[in-house]
Amino acid sequence: MSVAASAAAASQAQTQLALAAKFAKANASNEQSVVQLIESVNANLEQLVQSAAQSGLGVNLDISA
C-alpha cells in the first residue's frame, strides 16, 4: 500500500469516526428528549386524574356488564 493510499485511508477513517461520534451524540440527545416528553405526559395525566377525582368525575361509574 502506498503512502498516499495510507493517508487517504486514515483520513477516511477519521471522517467516519467523527460522523459516528456525531450520530451517537444526536441519538443520546433524542433519547433524553423522549424521556422528558414521557415524564411530562405522565405528570399531565396524574394532574388530570387528580382533578377528575376531586370533582367527583367517574365516581358513580358502573362498569359491570
C-alpha positions in Angstrom: 0.0 0.0 0.0 1.4 3.4 -1.0 1.9 6.3 1.4 -0.8 8.3 -0.4 -3.3 5.4 -0.1 -2.5 5.0 3.6 -3.0 8.7 4.2 -6.3 8.6 2.3 -7.5 5.6 4.3 -6.5 7.3 7.5 -8.4 10.4 6.6 -11.4 8.4 5.6 -11.3 6.6 8.9 -11.1 9.9 10.8 -14.1 11.2 8.9 -16.1 8.0 9.7 -15.2 8.2 13.3 -16.2 11.9 13.5 -19.6 11.1 11.9 -20.1 8.1 14.2 -19.5 10.4 17.2 -21.9 13.0 15.9 -24.6 10.4 15.3 -24.1 8.9 18.8 -24.4 12.4 20.3 -27.6 13.1 18.4 -29.1 9.7 19.5 -28.3 10.5 23.1 -29.9 13.9 22.8 -33.0 12.4 21.2 -33.3 9.7 23.8 -33.2 12.4 26.5 -35.9 14.4 24.8 -38.1 11.3 24.6 -37.6 10.6 28.3 -38.5 14.3 29.1 -41.7 14.0 26.9 -42.8 10.8 28.6 -42.2 12.3 32.1 -44.2 15.4 31.0 -47.1 13.3 29.7 -47.1 11.2 32.9 -47.2 14.4 35.1 -50.1 15.8 33.0 -52.1 12.5 33.3 -51.5 12.5 37.1 -52.9 16.0 37.3 -55.9 15.1 35.1 -56.7 12.0 37.3 -56.4 14.1 40.5 -58.6 16.8 39.0 -61.2 14.3 38.0 -61.2 12.6 41.4 -61.6 16.0 43.2 -64.5 17.0 41.0 -66.2 13.6 41.6 -66.0 12.7 37.9 -66.3 8.9 37.4 -67.1 8.2 41.0 -70.5 6.6 40.2 -69.4 4.9 37.1 -71.0 1.4 36.7 -68.7 -0.8 34.6 -70.4 -4.1 35.3 -71.7 -5.8 32.2 
